[in-house]
Amino acid sequence: MPYPYVLLSAAVSLDGYLDDTGPDRLLLSSPADFDRVDEVRASVDAILIGAGTIRADNPRLLVNSPERRAARTAAGRPEYPLKVTVTATGDLDPDANFWHTGGEKIVYTTDEGARRARALGTAADVVSLGADLDWRPLLEHLHDVRGVRRLMVEGGGTVHTQLLQQGLADEVQLVLAPLFVGDPKAPRLFGPGGYQAGRLRLLDTRRIEDVVLMRYEPTAPGAGGSVSAADRHWLRLACELAAECPPSRTAFSVGAVVVAADGTELARGHSREAGDPVVHAEEAALAKLPAADPRLAMATVYTSLEPCTHRASRPHPCAELILRAGVRRVVTAWREPDTFVAAADGTGMLREAGVEVLVLGEYEGLAKAPNGHLLG
């Protein structure tokens, strides 16, 4: 199911702490960075914090700039983003600033927590996720029911940790402040546990007065049938590669990317690449790798159109090439229509051979875009 774009935002000390243990909140950002955060808030549809952050910091989560609020309303958006909190227990302070400032609010909780949260009488929509908290249905509900396309997550550390460990964060915006906390009892940004393999991709660095903003993007594919935010990044790239194909009246324009388990891009390709009028995207990408490359066994192939099972131009269709390469995971955007081959089913062929195939239909339109002339 589609999720919002999830942006994690935090500021930490040089030794990785979110705060100290004093009675007042430790201000890690600079005035100019607070204004940048305000700009980011104005750009999103919703802002999420955990209930622990409400208790510890009592934030208002407002867009403070009148000009930015005016721009939101001029664009037909609410003056303030939707405010979201998550609590397993429903233990919430009805006097907290969260409830009495800004626009709409929503609480995601458990069945037990929902009874407690509703009894508080706050002006918020309370949504139960069942017996336990689960981030995936929460994100689906935000996307499908509340129309949230960009979600800013401002804490706390447990929330950031869970979203990263489950592969649900699209971007991390981290501000590094020039001070030390040094107290082991103080809260840290990221907790222990199993994170995705590999290095994050650095998107940007920026000096803002005496702090440094760093923007990172996770790159490691999901595991098995679990979809990660990185899966969406790579599939979007495959769809964008399809637009680079020379147009044809007799074949689809397709893009493909092969990515190792640690998020390293191994190869990419697109239909009719390098002047070859019949080469397919997956074929072009896999041909750039040694047949015995050990990384292929744990790699993911991203392709804008499901791999073909029949072709007249070459002896081996792309689904067969993927199996020969030893790849066990494929992510695609679009099932092949009957335009050229009746009842094509690359997804079915691969699944029968034990390959995990995920079809992310939210990218179908992007995959179809360079093929509009073939679809009528």
C-alpha positions in Angstrom: 0.0 0.0 0.0 1.2 3.6 -0.6 2.7 5.4 2.3 3.5 9.1 2.8 7.1 10.3 2.2 8.5 10.0 5.7 11.0 12.7 6.7 12.8 12.2 10.1 14.0 15.5 11.6 16.2 15.9 14.7 19.0 17.9 16.2 21.7 16.2 18.3 24.8 17.1 20.3 28.2 16.0 19.0 28.0 12.9 21.2 24.5 12.0 19.8 22.1 13.2 22.5 18.7 14.8 21.9 18.6 16.5 25.3 20.3 16.6 28.7 18.6 15.6 32.0 18.0 19.2 33.2 14.5 20.6 33.9 14.5 22.7 30.8 14.7 21.5 27.2 18.3 21.8 25.8 18.2 24.1 22.7 20.4 22.4 20.2 19.5 24.3 17.0 20.4 27.9 16.1 17.8 30.6 15.4 18.4 30.3 11.7 17.9 26.5 11.9 14.6 27.0 13.8 13.5 29.1 10.9 14.5 26.3 8.5 12.5 23.8 10.5 9.5 26.2 10.3 9.9 26.2 6.5 10.0 22.4 6.4 6.9 22.2 8.6 5.1 24.6 6.2 5.9 22.2 3.3 4.4 19.0 4.8 0.9 17.7 5.3 1.4 16.3 8.8 3.9 16.4 11.7 4.2 13.4 14.0 5.7 13.0 17.5 5.5 10.3 20.1 3.5 10.8 23.3 6.7 10.8 25.2 7.9 13.9 23.4 4.6 15.6 24.3 5.2 14.8 28.0 8.9 15.7 27.9 8.9 18.8 25.7 5.3 20.1 25.6 5.8 21.3 22.0 3.2 23.3 20.0 4.4 22.1 16.5 3.2 25.3 14.8 4.2 27.0 11.5 5.3 30.2 13.1 5.7 32.4 10.0 2.5 34.2 9.0 3.8 34.4 5.4 4.2 30.6 5.3 0.7 30.0 6.8 -0.7 32.5 4.2 1.0 30.6 1.4 -0.5 27.3 2.6 -4.1 28.7 2.7 -3.6 30.4 -0.7 -2.7 27.0 -2.1 -5.9 25.5 -0.7 -4.2 23.8 2.2 -5.0 24.0 5.9 -3.2 26.8 7.7 -1.3 24.3 9.8 -0.3 20.7 9.1 -2.2 17.9 10.7 -0.7 17.1 14.1 -0.2 13.4 14.8 0.9 11.6 18.0 1.4 7.9 18.7 0.7 6.2 22.1 0.4 2.6 23.1 -1.3 3.4 26.5 -3.3 6.5 25.8 -1.5 8.2 28.6 -1.8 11.8 27.4 -2.0 15.2 29.2 -5.1 17.0 28.1 -3.6 20.3 29.1 -0.5 19.9 26.8 0.1 22.6 24.1 -0.3 19.9 21.4 -4.1 19.9 21.8 -4.6 23.7 22.2 -2.6 25.1 19.3 -2.6 24.6 15.5 -5.2 22.8 13.4 -6.5 19.2 13.3 -5.0 16.5 15.6 -5.1 12.7 15.4 -4.0 10.1 17.9 -2.9 6.6 16.8 -3.1 4.1 19.6 -4.2 0.6 20.6 -7.7 -0.7 21.5 -6.9 -0.2 25.2 -5.2 3.2 24.6 -8.2 4.4 22.5 -10.6 4.0 25.4 -8.3 6.0 27.6 -7.6 8.7 25.0 -11.2 9.3 24.2 -12.0 9.7 27.8 -9.7 12.7 28.0 -12.1 14.7 25.8 -9.4 16.3 23.6 -10.4 17.7 20.2 -8.6 14.9 18.3 -9.5 12.0 16.1 -8.6 8.8 17.9 -7.7 5.8 15.7 -7.1 2.4 17.1 -4.6 0.2 15.3 -5.7 -2.9 17.2 -4.0 -4.8 20.0 -0.6 -3.4 19.2 0.9 -0.4 17.5 2.0 -1.1 13.9 3.7 1.6 11.8 2.6 0.2 8.4 -1.2 0.4 8.9 -0.6 3.8 10.6 1.1 5.1 7.5 -1.5 3.6 5.2 -4.3 5.3 7.2 -2.5 8.6 7.0 -2.0 8.3 3.2 -5.4 6.8 2.2 -7.8 8.3 4.8 -6.2 11.6 5.7 -4.5 12.4 2.4 -1.0 12.8 3.8 1.7 12.7 1.2 4.6 14.2 3.2 5.0 13.4 6.8 7.6 15.1 9.1 8.6 13.1 12.2 10.0 15.2 15.0 10.6 12.6 17.6 11.4 11.2 19.9 14.2 8.8 19.7 12.1 5.7 20.0 9.9 6.8 17.1 12.9 7.6 14.9 14.6 4.3 15.8 11.5 2.2 14.9 10.9 3.9 11.6 14.5 3.5 10.5 14.8 -0.1 11.7 11.6 -1.0 9.8 12.8 0.6 6.6 10.0 3.2 6.6 12.0 6.5 6.6 12.6 8.1 3.2 14.9 10.8 4.5 16.8 11.8 7.6 17.5 15.5 8.3 20.0 15.6 11.1 21.4 18.8 12.6 24.7 18.5 14.5 25.1 21.0 17.3 28.6 22.1 18.6 28.2 20.9 22.2 28.5 17.7 24.3 26.0 16.3 26.8 28.0 13.4 28.2 25.3 12.1 30.5 24.4 8.4 29.9 21.0 9.0 31.4 20.1 11.6 28.7 18.0 10.6 25.7 19.8 9.6 22.5 18.5 9.9 19.0 18.9 6.3 17.9 18.6 3.2 20.1 20.1 -0.2 19.8 18.7 -2.9 17.5 18.7 -4.2 14.0 19.0 -1.6 11.3 19.1 -2.1 7.6 22.5 -3.0 6.1 24.7 -0.6 4.2 25.5 3.1 4.2 22.9 5.9 3.8 23.4 8.2 0.8 24.4 11.7 1.7 22.0 14.1 -0.2 23.2 17.5 1.2 25.2 19.3 3.8 24.7 22.9 4.9 26.2 25.1 7.5 23.5 27.1 9.3 25.2 29.6 11.7 27.1 27.3 14.2 25.2 24.0 13.4 25.5 21.7 10.4 22.5 20.2 8.6 23.0 16.8 7.0 20.4 15.1 4.8 20.6 11.3 4.2 18.6 8.8 2.2 18.4 5.1 3.1 19.5 2.8 0.2 19.2 -0.8 1.4 16.4 -2.8 -0.2 13.7 -4.4 1.9 13.9 -8.0 2.9 11.6 -10.6 1.2 8.1 -9.3 0.9 8.7 -6.3 3.2 8.7 -3.0 1.3 11.2 -0.4 2.4 11.4 3.3 1.6 14.5 2.5 -0.3 12.5 0.1 -2.5 10.4 3.0 -3.6 13.4 5.2 -4.3 15.0 2.6 -6.5 11.7 1.7 -8.3 11.2 5.4 -9.1 14.7 5.5 -10.6 13.8 2.5 -12.8 10.7 4.3 -14.0 12.7 7.5 -14.7 15.2 5.4 -16.7 12.3 4.2 -18.9 11.9 7.8 -20.1 15.5 7.6 -21.5 14.6 4.9 -24.0 14.4 5.7 -27.7 10.7 5.6 -28.6 9.4 2.6 -30.4 6.1 1.5 -31.9 6.8 -2.2 -31.4 8.2 -2.4 -27.8 7.8 -0.9 -24.4 10.1 1.6 -22.8 11.4 0.0 -19.6 14.1 0.9 -17.0 15.8 -1.4 -14.6 18.3 -1.1 -11.7 20.1 -3.9 -9.9 20.8 -3.1 -6.2 22.9 -5.2 -3.7 21.6 -6.0 -0.2 23.6 -3.2 1.3 22.2 -0.6 -1.0 25.0 -0.5 -3.5 23.8 0.1 -7.1 25.4 -2.7 -9.1 24.0 -1.8 -12.6 21.3 -0.1 -14.5 19.9 -0.3 -18.0 17.0 0.6 -20.2 15.3 -0.7 -23.3 17.1 -0.1 -26.6 20.2 1.1 -24.7 23.4 1.9 -26.6 21.7 1.7 -30.0 20.7 -1.9 -29.7 17.1 -1.9 -31.0 16.0 -5.1 -29.2 17.8 -5.1 -25.9 15.5 -5.1 -22.8 16.2 -3.1 -19.6 16.8 -6.1 -17.3 19.0 -7.7 -20.0 21.0 -4.5 -20.4 21.6 -4.1 -16.7 22.5 -7.7 -15.9 24.9 -7.8 -18.9 27.1 -5.3 -17.1 27.8 -7.7 -14.2 29.9 -10.8 -14.1 27.6 -13.9 -14.2 29.2 -15.2 -11.0 29.0 -12.0 -9.1 28.2 -13.3 -5.5 26.2 -10.1 -4.7 23.4 -11.1 -7.2 22.1 -13.9 -4.9 21.0 -11.2 -2.3 20.3 -8.4 -4.8 17.0 -6.9 -5.9 16.1 -6.1 -9.5 13.9 -3.0 -9.9 12.1 -2.8 -13.2 9.3 -0.4 -14.4 7.6 -3.3 -16.2 7.4 -6.9 -15.0 10.1 -9.0 -16.7 9.1 -10.6 -19.9 8.5 -14.4 -20.4 8.3 -14.4 -24.2 10.3 -12.6 -26.8 11.1 -13.2 -30.5 14.3 -11.1 -30.7 16.5 -13.0 -28.3 16.5 -16.7 -27.1 16.1 -15.9 -23.4 13.4 -13.7 -21.9 14.2 -11.4 -19.0 12.5 -13.5 -16.3 14.8 -16.4 -17.4 17.9 -14.1 -17.3 17.0 -13.1 -13.7 16.7 -16.7 -12.6 20.0 -17.6 -14.3 21.7 -14.7 -12.4 20.4 -16.1 -9.1 18.4 -13.1 -8.2 15.7 -13.9 -5.6 13.9 -10.6 -5.3 12.2 -8.3 -7.9 10.3 -5.1 -7.4 8.2 -3.8 -10.3 5.6 -1.1 -11.0 3.4 -2.5 -13.8 2.1 -5.8 -14.9 2.6 -6.3 -18.7 -0.5 -5.7 -20.7 -1.5 -7.8 -23.7 -0.3 -5.2 -26.2 2.4 -7.4 -27.7 2.2 -10.7 -25.8 -1.1 -12.3 -24.7 -1.3 -13.4 -21.1 2.2 -12.4 -20.2 3.0 -13.2 -16.6 6.6 -12.6 -15.7 5.5 -12.2 -12.1 3.9 -15.6 -12.0 6.8 -17.3 -13.6 9.3 -15.8 -11.2 7.1 -16.6 -8.2 6.7 -20.2 -9.2 10.5 -20.4 -9.3 10.7 -19.1 -5.7 11.5 -15.5 -6.4 9.9 -12.8 -4.2 8.1 -10.4 -6.6 6.6 -7.2 -5.3 4.3 -5.0 -7.4 4.1 -1.4 -6.2 1.1 -0.2 -8.2 1.4 3.4 -7.0 4.2 3.7 -9.6 2.3 2.3 -12.5 1.4 5.7 -13.9 5.1 6.7 -13.9 6.0 3.5 -15.7 3.3 4.0 -18.2 4.2 7.6 -19.0 6.8 6.9 -21.7 4.5 4.3 -23.2 1.4 6.3 -23.7 1.6 6.1 -27.5 1.3 2.3 -27.2 -1.6 2.2 -24.8 -4.1 4.3 -26.7 
